[in-house]
């Protein structure tokens, strides 16, 4: 038997959460054994990341500000991006503030 799974956007499957034969439901059953999702899809047209910025530097960060990001897997590759938002809560243990960045490069290596 074949079924069609539809998503509200085109993307790349990054995780498969259900196995053939499992019962899947679109709604949570409140603690039952029914899985509520079959996987994770990433929208490659709107890639975003959250980064932690030290509290002492957060005053320099502004929405719409151009930035360059570097991934641990590709340290030489500088990915252009733009600050979307500064999350208005700080992590006191690390003395950081989260910043959401939109990446301007749509490359499958990022996912």
Buried (B, 14 or more C-beta within 10 A) or exposed (E): EEEEEEEEEEBEEEEEEEEEEEEEEEEEEEEEEEBEEBEEBBEBEEBEBEBBBEBEEBEEBEEEBEBEBEEEEEEEBEBEBEBBEBEEEBEEEEEBBBBBBBBEEEEEEBE
